[in-house]
Amino acid sequence: MPEFDFVTSSYSNTGGNCVEVARNIPHTIAVRDSKAPDGPILRLTPKGWAEFTASLGLSHAAAGRGTGPR
């Protein structure tokens, strides 16, 4: 199983209720709940991630690009 390098959005607060995103595995965007780091991981293609974030009204560039709290 690949080792994902998860980060939280720069828009996240320090309360630990975050979605974490990993982009370090080619052709895969991984998403998980920060409260359950050993829980399930959602794996998407870059196209699937772009469609998902677009459906939320987020730009592809803004979604999951942060590295921690602002």
C-alpha angles and dihedrals in degrees: 000000000000120000109239122209101217124198132180125230118269085234092062121106124228093255093099097240097122143128111234122210130197123196101168098101114078116253092002135100111192123199129188142162113262090217090060108038091164092047129095122314121215111217120201136175115243088253091051090049091050091050091047095050091044089055088056092050094251126132116240090238094054098044113094098342098118128102102206145315120343 
